Amino acid sequence: MRIFLDPPILRAGMTFSALTQNNISARSMGGAIIICANKHPVALLTRRDRITRIFDLNGRELSLVDFDQAYPGKRAAFEAMKVDPEDVVS
């Protein structure tokens, strides 16, 4: 299991990114290779006017301290992200 930040998008002056859990496994059976992959959202990170807020999948706001303990460096990485002009949603 690996945890990633999806590329950010900008909408109405607010930046959004999903924190996702990604799993990939591969096995060989006889002469074949079987690969299984899945991706699940863990949290939604938002930023407006230099204020970051993080929500779980039920819409509850998470404590930044608790989030930072669970996912070290992910909030800082989100806050440092630049939005690609192609990812600006109007």
Secondary structure, DSSP 4 states (H G I P E B T S, - for coil): -EEEEPPPEEETTEEEEEEEEEEEEEEEETTEEEEEEEEEEEEEEEEETTEEEEE-TTSPBPPHHHHHHHSTTHHHHHHH----GGGEE-
